[in-house]
């Protein structure tokens, strides 16, 4: 299984970014997908997850109401729409897939300037 993130970058506070996570190497719908982030000097923090069929989503309290996770099973891609970004959202964002084991992407940097 391979996961490739894209869409990170530098944005001002209050702005938006959309991250993508493209999956390959197995049956996409069999895997729940999630996002975690890691800020400099901090532990990794779970952000959001979505079930294989896309019907169930879960969010960390810190992003609820601002971030939306979705998936397009025809494109083997999960998206994380991030709105009203804050400087504390800065970090490396990793997508992961849960199946027989957990698979990780390489991460994409998100920087929110104040």
C-alpha positions, 0 to 999 in steps of 0.5 A: 500500500502506498499513500501520497499526500499533497496540497500543503503550503503556506497560508495566512491565518483565516485562509483555507487549504485542501489536502489530498491523500492518494491511495494505491496497492490494495482495495481502497474501500476496505480501508478507513483513512485518517489524518494526523499532524505533528507540530515542531516539538510536539506529539502527533495529534489525530485530526480526522478519520473517515470510514471505508464507505465514507458514511462515518467521519470523526474529528478532533475537537480542535478542528471540528467545524473548520475541517472536513474530511471526505473521500472519492472512492472512484479516485482512491483519494481522501481530502481534508478541507481546512478552513479558518486556519489558525497558526496552531494548525501548523505542522506536518500532516500525515494520512494513514490507512487502517487495514490488516496493518496501518499504512502511512504517507510521507507527510505534507507541510502546512504553515499558517502565518499570523 
